[in-house]
Amino acid sequence: MNIGILILMIIGGGVGVLSSLYIALSFPAVIIWKIFRKIRHGYKLTY
């Protein structure tokens, strides 16, 4: 296999994994943050 293609595959795979982890962790964090603000300050959950 070509070394350039191999490097692109590794970089692309790494970017895909990192973006998936970011989405998987940030979505529950936003929900928890909104519930915390609702309890603590009485803000609405939606706009």
Order of alpha helices (4+ residues) and beta strands (2+ residues): alpha
